[in-house]
Amino acid sequence: MIEFQFFKGCPHSDTTLKNFLELVEEGFVKESGIVITEVPNPETAAKLNFQGLPTILVNGYDIYTEQKPEKFNFSCRVYNLSGIQTGALLKEFIKDQIEKLREKTK
């Protein structure tokens, strides 16, 4: 299962969600295998060990850290992708990490 977690108000969620859903449209990810979860408050974030926005989990593993989250963060995330700081995850990064974590978590 692949889960996209978000909260309203972070400017990077729409771009990352669009990139993720393009992978669904292309057939790389099956629509029946995804869950989109809104994290409306810090209490829910704590229950889910939410990593911040945007978060994509593959079988419970965060695609950026490649770890199962153990703590939570209720904020917008900034990623370092090949030395470039960004708040939105690129489609190719998402795809590569999904492939990697599918293998890792079989």
Secondary structure, DSSP 8 states (H G I E B T S, - for coil): -EEEEE-TT-TTHHHHHHHHHHHHHTTSS-GGGEEEEE--SHHHHHHHT--SBSEEEETTEETTT-S---S---SB--EEETTEEESS--HHHHHHHHHHHHHHT-
